[in-house]
C-alpha cells in the first residue's frame, strides 16, 4: 500500500470494527495495522479482509490478515512469466542442453 491509500485503509478499518461491534481503532492501533500490512498492495489487503469477514465471527488480529495477504500474494504470482526467446535462441539453448547432457553421460552423442 502507498501513502495516498491511507484514507481508504482507515475507512476499511472503521467498517471492520463496526462489523464486529468493536470501538474504532485509535491512531496508534491504525499505525500498527498500517505498518504490518503496507508492504502488500491495497487490493490484496482488501481481499484478505473480505475473506476474513466472510468466514469468521471475531475481529482479526494483524497476524490473521498477514497470513491471508501472504496467501493472496502467492496466488497472484504469474506463472510462466519470463522473457520471450526467438526461434534462433531456442535452437541455441536446445543445442547447449544436448551438449551438456552428452558431456554428463546422460545422452549418447549423435
N, C-alpha and C positions, 0 to 999 in steps of 0.2 A: 504494500500500500504506500501511497505517497501523501505528502502533507496536505495537498488540496482535497484529499478524501477524508480528512479528519471529521468534518461536519457530518458526512454520510455515516461514518463509523459511529459517531456519538449518537446519531438518530437511531441507528440499528441497535445499539446497546440499550438505549432508552426503551425501544419497543420490546426488546428481550426481557428487560426487568419487569415491564408491565405484563407481559405474557405469563410470567411466573410469579406474579403478585409480590414482587420484591421492590424495595426502595430504589430510586435512581442511584446510579453509581456516582460517588463524589469524584472530583478531578484527579485525585491520586490513584484511585482504582481504575479510572479510564486510562490514565497514563500507563499503568502496569499492563492492562489488556493491550493497549496500542503497542507498547514495547515488545510484548511477546508475539504479536501477530503481524507486525508491519513488514516483515520480510516476505510475506505472501501477497499475491495480487488480491485486490479487493474482491474480485469475482470469486476467488477460491474461498476467502474468509466468509463471504456472504452465503455461498453454497454450504459451507460447513455449519454455519449457524442454522440455516434452513433444515439441513439434515438432522441436526440435534433436536430442534423443535418438533420435527415430525415423529421422533422415536423416543423421546424422554419426557419425564414428568417433573424433573428438577432442573434448577438453574445450572448451567455448565460451569466448570472451572476453566481457567486458561489451558490447563493440560488437556482437558477434554477436546477443546476446539483445536488445539495444536495437533493432536492426533488425527482429527478429521481433515485438517488442512494438509498435513503430510500425505494422507491417503488420496485426497483430491489432486494434489500436485503430481503424485506419481501416475495417476490416471491420465493426466494431460501431457505427458511426455510423448511427443510424436515418435512413432516407430518408423524406422527406415529413413530418417532424416539424414541427409549427408549430401556430399557433392555428387554431381552428375558426371559420369565418365563417358568419354567419346568411345566409339567402337574401336578406335586405334588403341586407346588407353586400356580398354577391356582386354583386347588381344595381347597387349604387352604384359598386363598383370597375369593373365592366364599362362602365358609362356613362362614368366618368372616363377609362378606357383608350380608348374610342371617340373621346372628345373630343380626347384628346392625339394620337391617330393622325390625326384630321382636321386639327388645328392644325399638325401636322408635314407635312401634304400626303401622308400615306400612305394616306388613305381619303377618298373624297368624302363630303361631308355629306349626310345623308338628309333 
